[in-house]
Amino acid sequence: MALVVAVGTIFAFGVVLAAHANTAAFQLDAKQVPRGSAVWGKHTLLHNLADWYSIPAFLVVVGVAIYSSRPKVAARMPKSRVRGNWLVAGGVTLVAIGSSTARYGHGAVFSIFLALGAAVMFAGFVMASRQPHEVET
């Protein structure tokens, strides 16, 4: 898995380095952020990388949250870890919802969802990393 991530990262880095940015797209009002398609061009490899990388990553995070919450016979995960994983998945979902609003030119809504999603993910990381309480017998 680490090899796949490393190769994917190197590939994306190369695509970004080779891409040409349309600097005229930055000549907008100071309160506007240019659309990615205006800067990088529609249907270019770089423009499509966001979908190709973010959708599978989203599915992996949500899949891990679902898988970790299933009851297991051999070993149960601590409840705090399961709840933390669900919070991380919820935060990723908030960011995904916000990303879809950015496609339609609602940058402020995206920023709000991004901040909320990051806060929820952070809470999930904190909760999932707690040491489980040992029950004394």
C-alpha positions as CSV (number, residue, x, y, z in Angstrom):
1,M,0.0,0.0,0.0
2,A,2.8,2.4,0.8
3,L,4.3,1.8,-2.6
4,V,1.0,2.7,-4.3
5,V,0.8,5.9,-2.3
6,A,4.5,6.8,-3.1
7,V,4.1,6.1,-6.8
8,G,0.8,8.1,-6.9
9,T,2.4,11.0,-5.0
10,I,5.4,11.1,-7.4
11,F,3.1,10.9,-10.4
12,A,0.9,13.8,-9.1
13,F,4.0,15.9,-8.3
14,G,5.3,15.4,-11.8
15,V,2.0,16.4,-13.3
16,V,1.8,19.5,-11.2
17,L,5.4,20.5,-12.1
18,A,4.7,20.0,-15.8
19,A,1.4,21.9,-15.9
20,H,1.0,25.3,-17.2
21,A,-1.1,27.8,-15.2
22,N,-3.2,30.4,-16.9
23,T,-2.0,33.5,-15.0
24,A,-4.8,35.6,-16.5
25,A,-7.2,33.7,-14.3
26,F,-5.6,35.4,-11.3
27,Q,-6.5,38.9,-12.5
28,L,-9.9,38.8,-10.7
29,D,-11.4,40.8,-7.9
30,A,-9.4,40.3,-4.7
31,K,-12.4,38.6,-3.1
32,Q,-12.7,35.9,-5.7
33,V,-10.7,32.7,-6.1
34,P,-10.3,31.5,-9.6
35,R,-11.8,28.2,-10.5
36,G,-9.4,25.3,-11.1
37,S,-10.6,24.8,-14.6
38,A,-9.9,28.5,-15.4
39,V,-6.3,28.2,-14.1
40,W,-5.4,24.7,-15.3
41,G,-7.8,24.2,-18.2
42,K,-10.9,22.0,-18.4
43,H,-10.4,18.3,-18.9
44,T,-6.6,18.4,-18.4
45,L,-4.8,15.7,-16.5
46,L,-4.1,18.0,-13.6
47,H,-7.7,19.2,-13.4
48,N,-8.9,15.5,-13.2
49,L,-6.4,14.5,-10.5
50,A,-8.5,15.9,-7.8
51,D,-11.3,13.5,-8.6
52,W,-9.1,10.6,-9.2
53,Y,-7.3,11.0,-5.9
54,S,-10.0,12.3,-3.6
55,I,-12.9,10.0,-4.4
56,P,-10.9,6.7,-3.7
57,A,-9.4,8.3,-0.6
58,F,-12.9,9.2,0.7
59,L,-14.1,5.7,0.1
60,V,-11.1,4.2,2.0
61,V,-11.7,6.5,5.0
62,V,-15.4,5.7,5.2
63,G,-14.7,2.0,4.5
64,V,-12.2,1.8,7.4
65,A,-14.7,3.5,9.7
66,I,-17.4,1.0,8.8
67,Y,-15.0,-1.9,9.0
68,S,-13.7,-0.9,12.4
69,S,-17.1,-0.5,13.9
70,R,-18.1,-4.1,13.1
71,P,-18.1,-6.4,16.1
72,K,-15.2,-8.9,16.0
73,V,-15.1,-12.2,17.8
74,A,-11.3,-12.3,18.4
75,A,-10.6,-8.7,19.4
76,R,-12.9,-5.7,19.8
77,M,-11.6,-2.2,19.2
78,P,-12.0,0.2,22.0
79,K,-15.2,2.3,21.8
80,S,-13.2,5.5,21.7
81,R,-11.3,4.3,18.6
82,V,-14.5,3.3,16.8
83,R,-16.2,6.7,17.7
84,G,-13.0,8.5,16.6
85,N,-13.0,6.7,13.3
86,W,-16.6,7.7,12.7
87,L,-15.8,11.3,13.6
88,V,-12.9,11.2,11.0
89,A,-15.2,9.8,8.4
90,G,-17.8,12.5,9.3
91,G,-15.2,15.2,8.9
92,V,-14.1,13.8,5.5
93,T,-17.8,13.8,4.5
94,L,-18.2,17.4,5.5
95,V,-15.1,18.4,3.4
96,A,-16.5,16.4,0.4
97,I,-19.9,18.2,0.7
98,G,-18.0,21.5,0.8
99,S,-15.9,20.5,-2.2
100,S,-19.1,20.0,-4.2
101,T,-20.2,23.5,-3.4
102,A,-16.9,24.9,-4.6
103,R,-17.5,23.4,-8.0
104,Y,-20.5,25.8,-8.3
105,G,-18.7,28.9,-7.3
106,H,-19.6,29.0,-3.6
107,G,-16.1,29.4,-2.2
108,A,-17.3,30.8,1.1
109,V,-19.5,27.8,1.7
110,F,-16.5,25.5,0.9
111,S,-14.3,27.4,3.4
112,I,-16.9,26.9,6.1
113,F,-17.3,23.2,5.4
114,L,-13.5,22.8,5.2
115,A,-13.0,24.3,8.6
116,L,-15.9,22.3,10.1
117,G,-14.6,19.1,8.5
118,A,-11.0,19.7,9.8
119,A,-12.3,20.4,13.3
120,V,-14.4,17.2,13.3
121,M,-11.5,15.2,11.9
122,F,-9.2,16.6,14.6
123,A,-11.7,15.6,17.3
124,G,-11.8,12.2,15.8
125,F,-8.0,11.8,15.7
126,V,-7.8,12.9,19.4
127,M,-10.6,10.5,20.4
128,A,-9.2,7.6,18.4
129,S,-5.7,8.0,19.9
130,R,-6.9,7.8,23.5
131,Q,-5.7,4.9,25.5
132,P,-8.5,2.5,26.4
133,H,-9.4,2.3,30.1
134,E,-8.4,-1.0,31.6
135,V,-11.1,-2.8,33.6
136,E,-9.8,-4.0,37.0
137,T,-10.8,-7.5,38.0
